[in-house]
């Protein structure tokens, strides 16, 4: 169950030629694929292209009508390997995944693909996750495109340009016998807009045709001596063909401006941000008309020498806006200009930061520095700054009192009790070395759990722990999610430890989905899905690769059981890896599924019970161990109602989903008995009302008696 359904939106994918398509860029990419006659699409979810996987899943009926096969791949490597179908056959295919981590995983398949080349158009749609909103290591896919000589498209962030990039990308791939990378940045993926649609096209050469007429061409294999021919092909045929196509089809765009002696070169994906910064700086109007000539690189690799020479001729300086490092494009431009004996000064990282996201403020400052040096007359005089004393005072107060907030588990997350149990076990066995994996559970390395020493890759937590195989009665712990296990961890972590007889504990967090990427289903998901095979038990899989010691906790919120099983795994005499499977459904997906059903039931007048937890302020001691051991966002502090006590008490806010962990923590950690559970009943029955009246009377009688006793004692 994905985090968002596109069932309604995908209906637009059926519109025909001349009709206006309106929607999100991810949806437009899917329409562009269908208009281009794609035969197959594969992909692995990951921001910012997770929704592309969700759209393709929701559009499966239409895809089947057109003869298009879509596969939710096991990982990025298998997604990229699917493009092998385009090596020998004129089949158009596409794969998609997150970059740069997805590109790293897929590198073996991609390198082989780049060597042999393709006959059918092959498009690699990568979600470039770079900058302040990123969740991964800060790298660029550009380096991989250069290394393997894939052509890279980075279209302007508007729906029409993105659709055209998909269509032209297939044509460029076929013209140069080379797969093309289409880079979509975070904001480009979620931009909304419109374009004039075309009819969807069934593949001219079908997958059935390929099966009926198999082609075997060993010269396309990445094996010597053919690899030497492949390298020569890249230089003598593929590169010149790509340059010719990009130039003749005007893939890159030129925009005139009045200041002809200077210019700006930018990656296409930076266009919106740059134009907004130019408008603020007085260098462009609200309609995007720039006073400075622009050269927009919708194809960032390869660079087109002739276009650069033409653009820079007669200019004393250009500004290169290239986000990320190293400055590959800027270096390439300098080489082109020196070879052409053009003395145009190239400014880039000299006025822009070497690394980091180029936000509006960063771009505006760089534009002003560039113009101040080369065309100061373009800059409007800065108005005198007016100090807002109240605003300054407010900002100072915020800076002193509002602390940075780290990411953490969601309210009610079933992974929270797992790490609470681990903290309790550490009280008994001492501090543990924990090799984390990629996923929601990575948050355990942060406050308040502080559990985790390393994390090196998706599905690799077990391999990261293996070198520290048990010593002197201590064992390392590896943590994997079910998404990471099925991505690569079953072999790379569990199988690796079995083969090497590693004495460790492997904790598999089974929340039923690839939750961190948006809640996509995996092999062990409980749902019955018509187009996918699910419900394959993790326990059966790990036993299948040779694990003998396996324990399965079917409800992670049972904190005492979770603690006891972890203690057993860390102290047992059994040899080899010990696998603990901790299962409970992702709370976000559970809420997405149950809340609409509950709302409908309430509307129908049905009895619906919701559980919430609270804290008795009179009982709470203000120790706050409950907060330190769980870190639940629904737990906060409130003023103590007792005037004789100064310590703030714990309070449960309205975001509580009733998971019960706070009460479990209080019990398992032998904390104060201040937590209580309340049942909120919608559409109560006559019996509910009668029982509540009886409870109110009994409680009221006892409270009045207690108050009377207090008064007597006060006398």
N, C-alpha and C positions, 0 to 999 in steps of 0.2 A: 504494500500500500504506500504509494508515493505521497510526499507531503502536499502535493497539489494535483488536482484532477484537471485535465484539459479536454474532457469529454465534449463540452459545449464548443470550445474554441476550435477543435479539430474539424468541425463541420465546415469551416471556411476553406479547408484544404480541397474541397470538392468544386469550388467556384471555377468558372471557365474564363476563356480569353475575353479581355475587355472589361471584366468586372473589377471593382476596387477591393483590394484585400487590406483589411485593417487589423493590426494586432502587434504583438510583441515580436521582437527580432527572432527569437528562438523558433516561434511558430512560422515566421516568414522563411527561415532557413529550410524548414521541412517542406514548405510549398515549393521553394526553389529546387530542392532535390527532386521532387516529383515532376516538376516542369522540365527538368533536365534529362528525364528518362533513366534515373538511377535504377540499378538492378538489385542492389543489396546495400544494407547499412548495418554497421556493427558499432558497439560503443560500450564504454564503462563510465558510470556516473561519477561526477565530481564537479564542484563549483568552478567556473560559472556555467557549465554546460549540462548540469544534471537535468534541467528541465527539457533539454532536447531528447534525452532518453525517455522521459515521461511522456512527451508529446508523441514520440514514435510508438510507444506502447499503446497509448490511447487511440492512435490512428491505425491500429493493426488491421482492422477490417478493410479500410481503403487500400492499404499497402498490399494486402493479399489480392484484392480485385485487380490491381495493376501488375501483379506478378513480382512484387518487391519483397524480398526477405529481410526482416529485421531481427538481429540477434542481440540480446543483452549479454555481453561478453563476460567471461570469468574474470578478466583483468584487461589492462590496456594492451598487453602483449598479444593476447588472443584477438582483441579488436583490430590491431594493426595487421596481424597475420591474415585476417580475412581478405585483405586487399590483394592477396596472392591470386585471387580469382581474376584479377584484371591484368595479370602478367602475360598470359597466353591468349586471352579471349577479349574481344571488343565489348566488354561488360563495364558499365560505369558503376563504381562503388565508392562508398564513403565510410569512414570510421570517425569516431569522436571520443575525446577524453580530455581530462584536465591537464594543463601544462603548468610547470615543467615536469612535475613528478610523473605524470602519465607518459610523457615523452621518454623519460628515463626508463620506465618499466618496459616500454615498447621498443626500446632502442635496437635490440637484436633483430626483430622483424623488420623495423624500418630501414636499418642499414642494408639488409639483404634486398629489400624492395628497391632501394635507391641504386643498388649495383646493377641488377638485371633490367630495371626499367619496366614500364607498363605499356600495354597495347590499348586497353580501355582507360577512360579517364578515371583517375584515383584521387580522391580528396580527403585530406586529413584535417578535420575540423577540431582545432584545439582551443580550449578555454584558457586564455592567458591570465593566470591568477597572480598578478603582480601589484604591489602597492599596499596602501594602508588597510584595505579590506581583506588582504590575503591571509590564508591560513597555512601557507607552506614556505619553504626556504625560498629566498629571493633570488631567482635566476631567470634567464630569458631563453625562449625556444629558438631565438634567432641563431644562436651558436650552433645548434644541432642542424638547422637548415643549411648553414654554411658548410658544416663538416661533411654532411652526406649529400649536399647539393640537391635539396628539395627547394622548389620555388616557394616563396612566402608572400601571401597576400594579407594585408592589414587594412581593410576598407574603412572609409569614413563611417562614423557611427550613426548612420541613418538606414532605415529599412531598405530603401531602394538600392543604395550602394552595396549593402550586404547581399541582397538577392542577386544583383549583377555579379558580385564576386563569386558566388556559388556557380552561376552559369558559366562565367568566363573561366573559372577555375578548372572545370571539366575540359573545356576547349583547350586551355593552355596545357593541361596534362597530356592530352592526346596529341597536340601539335609537337610537343617536345619529348614524348615518351617518358615523362617523369611525373611522379606523384607531386601534388601541390598541397602545401600547408595553408589552411585558412585560419588566421589568428583572430579570435573574437575576445575582446577585453571584457572585463566585468560589466562596465556600463553599456557596452555595445550589445551584450546579450539581452539586456532588459529594456532597451530603448523601444518606444512604441512609434508607429508610423503607418504609412500606407504606400501601396504601389499598385500598378495595373497588372492584373494577373494574366497568365497564359494557361492554356489547357494542360492538364496533366498528360504525360506521355508514357506509354508502355515501352519497355526496353525493346529496341529494334532487334537485338540479339539476346535471346532469353537464356536463363540458366539451364533450361531443358535442352536448348541447342548445344550448349557446352558439354552436357553429359552425353548427348547423342553423337557429337563429333569431337571427341577428346583430342587435344593438341599436345604433343610432347616436343619441347624445344630445350634441349640440354644447354644450349648456348645462353639461356637466360638464367642458369644456375649461378650462384655466387661461389664458383669453384674455379681454381686455375685450370687451364690457361684463360678461361672466359673472363675472369675478373680483370685481366689486363686489357682486354677488348672493351669491357664496360667503362673503364676509366678513360680510354681514348674516345669512346662514344660521348661521354659527358662533355668533354672539351670540344670535340670536333663537330658534334651534331646537336646534342640536347641543349647545351648552353646557347649557341647561336640561334637555335629555333625558338627558345624561350624569349630571348632578347627581341627577336623579330616580332613575335606575337604581342608582347607587351607594348612595343613601340607602335605597331600598326593598329592595334585595337585601343590605343589611348587609355590604357589601364591607369596610368598615373595622370594627374590633373594639374593644369596650370590656371592660376587666377591672376589677372592683371591688377596693378596698383599704380598710383601716381608717382610713388618714390622709386623710379626705375633703377637707381644706382645701388639699391640694396634689395635683399630678398630673404625669404624665410623658406626653409625646407623642413618638412615634418613627416613623421609617420602618419599614415591615414587615420589610424585609431586615435591620434591626438587632436584631430581637427576641431572637434566641438569645444574642447577645453581651451585650445589656443585662441579660437575666434572669440570666445567669451572673455578671455583675459585681454585680448586686443581691444574689444569694445570698452571694457572698463578703463583701459589705458588711453582711450581716445584714438586708437589706431584702426578701428573698424566701426561700422554702424550696426544697428540692431538686426539688420537683414543679412549680415555676414559679408558685406562688401569691405574688403581690406584696402587700406591705403598703401600697403606694401605688397609687392608681387609675391605670390605663394606657389610653391611646387609641392604638391601633396603626393606622397609615395604610397599609393594603394598597393603597390608591389614593392616591398622593402628588400627583397632579394630575388633575382639579381638586380643590381643597380644598372641603369641604362646610361652609358657614357655619353652618347650623343645628346640626350636630354639634359644632362647636367652641364655640358659644355654650352649648349644653347641658352640655358637659363642663366648661367653665371657670366656669360659674355657681356661686358660693359658694366658689370657691377663691382663696386669696390669691396663689398662685404656681404656675406650671407650668414644667417643664423640657422643652425641645424638643431631642431628639437627632436631629440632621440631619448626616449625614456629608458632607463636601465643602463647597466654597464656590463662589459666594456663598451666603448663607443664605436661599435663596428661600422655603422653607417658613416659617421664622421671621418673615420680613418679611410674608408673607401673613397669618400668624396675628395679628400686631400690627395689621394693617389691619382684619381681621375684628372683633377685640375693640374697637378704638376706635370703629368704626362702630356696634357694638352697645352702646357706652357701658359696657363692662365694664372694670374697673380691675385685673383679674388681672395680676400682674407676670409677664412672659415672660422666662425665663432660657434661654439657649442657648449661643451663642458667648461669652457672658460668663463661663461656667464651663468650656467645652469649647474645645479648640484650633480656630482658624479653619479649618485645613486638615489633611490627613493622615488616615490610617486610624484609626478609633476602636477600638483594641485593648482587651482586658479591663482592663489597667492604666489606660488613659486614661479609660475609662468609670467605673471604680470611683472614681477620684479626683474626677471631675466629680459623681458622685452624692453623694459625701461633702461636697463644697463646697456643693452645692445644699441638702442636708439641714441642714448646719451653719448655714446662713443662715435657713432657713425652718421646719425641724422638727428641731432638734438632739436632741430626745428619741428620735427613731427610730434614732439611731446608738448602737451598743453601744460601751462604753469600749474603747479600744485596749489590748490586752495589752502589758505592758512588753516592749520589744525586747531580744532576747538576741543579743549579738554572737558570731558564729561566727568565731573568729580564724583557724582553719585555712581556712575557706571564703574569708574576706576575703583571706588571703595568696594562695590559689590564683587568685582573680579578678585580683588585682594582677599576678601572674606572667603570666597569660594576656594581660592587657591590654598588657603590655610586650613580649611575644614573639610573639603571634599577630596577624598582619596581616590586614586585610580582603582578601577574595579577589574579584576581579572576574569576571564571567562570561566564558567563553572557548569556543573550539571543542571539540567532543567529541574523544576519543581516536580517531585515525585519520581525522578529518574531511578530506575531499578539498579543502576550501577552504583549509586550512592551507598546503599547498605553493604555492598561488596567491599568497598574500601573502608567503610566504618568498621566492618568485621576485621579487616586486615590491621587497622590501627589497634584494635583490641588484642589481636594475636601478638602484635609486636611487643605489647606489655609483658608477655610471657616468654617469648623466644628471642627477644632482642631485635634491633634494627635489621631490616632486610634489604638486600640488593634487589631492585625491581627493574626489569627491562620492559619498558612500555612499548606499545605499538601505536599505529596511527588509528585514530578514531575518537569517539566521545570520551573513552576511558583515559585518554591522554591528559584530561583535565585533572586527574588524580595527582599529578605531579605538582599542582598548585595548591594554594591555601583552600580549605583548612587541612587537607589530607597530607600533602607533602610526601606523596608516595610515588617514587619513580626516579631512577638514576639516568636512564638513557632512553632515547627512541630514535631508531635509524631508518625505518621504512615500513611500508604496509605489509603486514603478514610476516615481519622479520623479528618480532619480539623474542621468539624462542631462540633464534640463531644468535641474537645479541646477548642472551643470557648463558648460552652454552659454554663459552670459554671458562666461566666461573663454576663449573660443575662441582657439586658438593665437596666441601672441605671442612674437616674438624667439626662435624655435626651441623654445619650451616649449609643451606641450599639457596641458590638464587631463585627468584620468581620471575616468570615471563607472563605478560598479560597480552592477550589477543582478543579482538572482537570477532563475532561470527562473520562479519564482512571481510575482515583481514584473513581469517582462517580459510574462507573459500576463495579469496583473491589469490593467495599464494602460500599462506601459512601452513596448510596441511602438509605440504612437502618441505617447504623452506624452514619451518620451525619445528613442527611435531615430528615429521619424518626424519628431519635432520638430527633431532635429539635421540630418537629411537636408534638410528643407525650408529650414533656415536656413544650410546649408552650413557647419556647425560643424566646426572643425578640432580634433578631440579623439579620445580612445580610449574606447570603451565596452566594458567587460569584463563579459560575461554569464556568471555562475556557474551552470552547469547540473549540478545534482546529481540530477535526475530526478524531483523532487517539490516540492511546497510544504512544504519540510522544517521550517521554523521553526514552522509551525502544526500539526504532527503527522504529516507525511509523506503528505499527500493527493496524488493524481495530478493532473497538469496535461496540457496538450495535447501536450507533447513527451515525456511519460513513456514508458518503453520497454515497460511491461506491456501485454498484450493484454486489454482489459477489455470484457466483453460489453455493458455498459450505457453505455459512454463511447467516444468516438473519440479515440485517442491516437496516439503515434508520428509526430507532425508535426514535422519538423526545424526547429530554431531558425534554422539557416543559411538555409533556404529562406524563412522568414518575414522575416528582416531584409533579405535581398536583394529580397524582394517589395515592401518599402517604399522601396527605392532605394539601399541600401548597396552599394557596389562593392568595397570592401576588407574582406574577411572572412577570418579564420584560425580554424581549429578544432583545438584541442588535445584529443585524445580520451582522454588519461590525465593528469590533473593531477599525479599523483605523479612523472611524468617531469620533474623539476625543471629540468634543463638545457634541455629543449625549451620549458617554460613561460617560463623566463627569456629565451630567445632570441626567442620570439614577441612578448613584451611589449616587448623592446628594439626589435624591428623596427617595431612599431606606433607607438612613440614617436619614431622617427627617420625613417620613410619619407617620401618626397616626395609621396605620394598626398594628394589633397585630400578634404575632407569627413570625416565620421566614420569611424574605423577600428574595426571590431568584432572582438573576440577572444572566442570561445566556449570556455570551459574546462569540460570534461565529465568527471565521475567520479561514481559513485553515492554518495548519502548513506550514510555508514558505519553509522549507526544502523539505517536500513532494511535495509541489506545484512546486518547482524548478525541482525536480527529474522528475516530470511528464511532465512539459511544455518545459524544455530546449531541450530534444531530438526532440520533435515535432517541435520546432522553427528551430532547425538546419536542419531538413529534409525539412521544408518549404522553407528555404533560398536556400538550394541546388536545389530545384525544380524551383527556380526563382520567388517564390511568395513574395508579399509585406508583410513584417513583421515589426511591430513597437514595440520598447522597450522604456520604460520610465525611465529616470534617473533624479535625482535632483542635484542641485548645489547651491552654495552660491556666491552672487555678492560681491566680496571683497571690492568694493567701498562703498557698503551700510552697510556691517557688522560693528558693533561697537566694536566687541571683547568682548561682555558680556558673551557669551558661555552658556546662560541659555538653549539653545537648547540641548547642550550636557548634562547638569546636569539633564534635565527633561526627556531625552529619553535614553541616554547612548548608542546610536547606534554605533556599531563598524565602520560604514562607515563615521562617523563624527570624524574629528580630527582637529588639528590646523596647521596653516601655517603662514609664515612671512607676515606681513602687507605690501602691495605694496606701500602704501603711506609713503613717507620718513618722514612726519611730525607726524606720529602716531606710537607708539611703541607696542601697544597691538596686539598680533597675532590674525588673523581672523580665522573663522571656514572654514573648507574645507571638501567637500564630495569626498571620494576616490572611486576607480573603483569598489569596492565590492558592491556598492549600487545596490539594486534590484528594486528600484522604488516603494516602499510601500507607500511613501508620508507622513510618520509620522512626519518627520522634519518640513515640511510645515504646517501640522496640529498643531504641538506644537507651532510654531510661531504665528499661528492665535488664537488658543484657549487660550494661555497664554498671549496674547497681547504683543508679542515680536517684534523684528525688522522684517521688510518686505524684508529680504535679500535673501530668498530662491526663486529659480526659477525651473521650470520643463522643461526638454528638451526631445524631442522625437527623438530617433535614428531610422531612417527608412532604412531597408535593401531592396534592389531591388525596389527603388522608381519609381513611375509612372511618366509620362510626366507632370501631374498636380502637383505632389510633387516638381519636379525640377523647374517648372515655378514659383510656389509659393515661393520657397526658393530664387530664383533669385530676385523676387520682394521684399522680406523681406530684403535681403542683401543690395539692392539699397536704400531702405527707411532708414534702420538703418545706412548705411554708410553716407547718406546725413545728418541725424540728428547728427551723431558723428562729422562730419566735421564742422557743424555749431556750435556745443558746443565747439569744440577745438578753432574755430575762436573767439568765445566770451571770452574764457579764455585768449587768447593772447591779446585781446583788454583790458581786465581788468588788465593784467599784465603791460601794458604800462601806 
